[in-house]
């Protein structure tokens, strides 16, 4: 396998990673603008085109007016208002389709030309399968908001985001295999354990971040470090077991996300210092600042979108460090 082939594979995977990152940001804006339920049908092929006539726009708006979200929240909308939210959901779905094309067609090209190194073919096919599952998961999430409540399930939202992050991580990890770097000195088993433990904790923090977003938990208790006058919000122990509230009550979910984030930040800063990874340290501090700013601003859309992007970039830097530690 030539270096040129490795470079082509690496660049293709990095491009796909960037597209997934962009899709996550567009997805965040789609959710924050309450646009995600504006398209009420799943048409994987025909849906690639937006409405192209006044009649088609009216048909889409009529379908939306039958949804719980319109009945309970957006009953004031006219057609022009609807177009403004529709375009975000359409762009999000279109980007998903483009990622599928940009992944599948080059994969076929590399396969036909026998440019995929031994052991990587099944991994790349697996990622392609996950991409197909992600399309279904997106629609499964949207369906939960079209039945009897004007919002999607926060569990399905977390699964949708989690699957996107998993796809990003797998592509990024394989791309790192094709990046030349000097050999790393031997490291202790404890450092390995530290790194992988931080990956688990960061993943858990991102899951609770998705729960917080899905429940609009960031719209309440917009103070830091306390939650108004409380260190622990009353909702955490109100009328239900703590573990139930930590999964369902918006204030309790935000509380869990906050303290998981603080633990993640402390552990990642320690890891970054141990290995002298100043890019990782800097990103931890930036992401923490974005999280606090998002809360204080009552989830201002640009800050919240940057916070979601920051989580994925932080994950990428951690994976880069773990990849280096295994070498």
C-alpha positions, -999 to 999 in steps of 0.1 A, spaced: 0 0 0 16 33 -11 18 64 10 -3 81 -17 -32 57 -10 -28 62 27 -30 100 22 -61 97 1 -78 74 27 -68 98 55 -80 129 37 -113 113 27 -120 102 63 -110 136 77 -134 153 52 -162 130 64 -153 138 100 -156 175 93 -190 169 76 -203 151 107 -191 179 129 -209 204 107 -240 183 108 -239 182 146 -238 220 146 -266 223 121 -285 198 142 -280 219 173 -293 250 155 -323 229 142 -332 219 177 -326 253 193 -348 270 167 -375 244 172 -373 234 136 -368 196 140 -405 187 137 -412 209 107 -409 180 82 -434 154 91 -426 127 66 -395 106 59 -387 105 22 -350 94 20 -348 101 -18 -377 125 -28 -371 145 4 -337 157 -9 -355 185 -28 -372 213 -9 -407 225 -19 -404 241 -53 -439 256 -57 -464 275 -37 -487 245 -38 -460 222 -24 -451 247 4 -488 248 14 -490 210 14 -460 208 38 -475 236 60 -508 218 62 -491 186 73 -472 205 100 -504 222 112 -517 187 122 -488 181 146 -489 186 184 -461 212 182 -482 235 160 -513 230 181 -495 237 214 -466 260 206 -465 273 170 -502 280 164 -493 316 156 -472 307 126 -481 316 90 -465 301 59 -435 325 59 -427 317 96 -430 280 87 -405 284 58 -379 297 83 -379 267 105 -384 242 76 -351 252 59 -331 242 90 -345 207 92 -342 203 54 -306 214 55 -299 190 84 -314 161 65 -297 171 32 -263 172 50 -270 137 63 -276 125 27 -245 142 15 -224 125 42 -237 92 31 -228 99 -5 -194 112 3 -187 81 24 -202 54 2 -189 64 -32 -152 69 -23 -154 37 -2 -165 18 -34 -137 35 -54 -110 24 -29 -125 -11 -27 -125 -16 -65 -90 -3 -68 -79 -25 -38 -65 5 -19 -80 -5 14 -54 -20 37 -60 -54 52 -82 -53 83 -99 -20 74 -125 -31 49 -149 -45 74 -144 -16 97 -154 9 70 -184 -12 60 -194 -12 96 -193 26 96 -214 27 65 -240 5 82 -240 28 112 -246 57 88 -277 40 75 -288 33 111 -283 70 119 -308 80 92 -334 56 107 -326 69 142 -331 105 131 -366 96 119 -373 75 150 -365 105 171 -387 129 150 -416 104 152 -417 107 190 -426 144 186 -454 139 161 -478 117 182 -490 133 214 -464 157 227 -448 188 211 -412 176 216 -390 147 208 -380 121 234 -348 133 251 -337 97 252 -340 94 214 -323 127 209 -294 114 230 -293 82 210 -293 102 177 -264 125 189 -246 96 204 -246 76 172 -233 106 153 -205 110 178 -197 73 175 -195 75 137 -173 106 140 -150 88 165 -146 57 145 -137 76 113 -113 99 133 -96 69 149 -90 52 116 -78 84 100 -52 87 128 -39 53 118 -28 69 85 -11 99 100 26 95 104 41 105 137 73 98 156 71 68 180 59 76 215 80 67 245 66 39 267 39 50 291 26 36 324 -5 14 326 -19 40 350 -18 67 323 -36 43 299 -63 38 325 -65 75 332 -70 82 295 -97 56 289 -115 65 321 -117 101 308 -132 89 275 -160 71 294 -166 101 316 -166 125 287 -191 103 268 -214 102 299 -212 140 301 -222 143 264 -251 120 270 -264 141 299 -258 172 277 -282 157 252 -307 150 279 -304 186 291 -310 199 255 -339 176 249 -357 187 281 -348 224 276 -330 221 309 -306 249 300 -335 274 301 -338 272 339 -313 280 367 -292 304 345 -267 311 372 -232 297 380 -217 282 401 -250 279 421 -284 271 406 -301 303 418 -295 301 456 -291 263 456 -260 241 453 -284 212 447 -318 220 431 -349 209 450 -361 190 419 -334 164 424 -353 149 453 -388 161 447 -417 135 444 -396 108 429 -364 88 435 -332 107 428 -323 85 398 -357 90 382 -354 128 385 -318 127 373 -331 112 340 -364 131 337 -366 164 357 -350 192 336 -334 210 366 -320 177 380 -307 167 345 -289 200 342 -274 195 377 -260 161 367 -247 175 334 -230 204 353 -211 181 377 -202 155 352 -187 183 331 -168 196 361 -154 161 369 -146 157 332 -128 190 331 -107 182 362 -97 148 349 -89 160 314 -68 189 327 -49 164 348 -44 141 319 -34 170 296 -8 181 322 6 146 326 13 142 289 20 179 283 -9 181 257 -15 218 257 -41 216 229 -62 193 251 -58 216 281 -68 247 261 -98 230 246 -110 218 281 -109 254 293 -126 267 262 -154 241 264 -159 248 301 -162 285 294 -187 279 265 -208 257 288 -210 284 315 -217 311 289 -245 290 274 -261 287 308 -257 324 317 -271 334 284 -302 312 288 -290 291 258 -282 318 232 -281 299 200 -246 307 187 -231 298 221 -250 266 224 -240 255 189 -204 263 197 -207 243 229 -219 213 210 -191 216 184 -166 221 213 -176 188 229 -169 169 197 -136 187 191 -126 180 227 -135 143 221 -113 143 190 -83 157 209 -88 131 236 -90 103 210 -58 117 194 -40 114 227 -54 79 234 -43 68 199 -8 82 206 -7 63 239 -15 30 223 13 34 197 
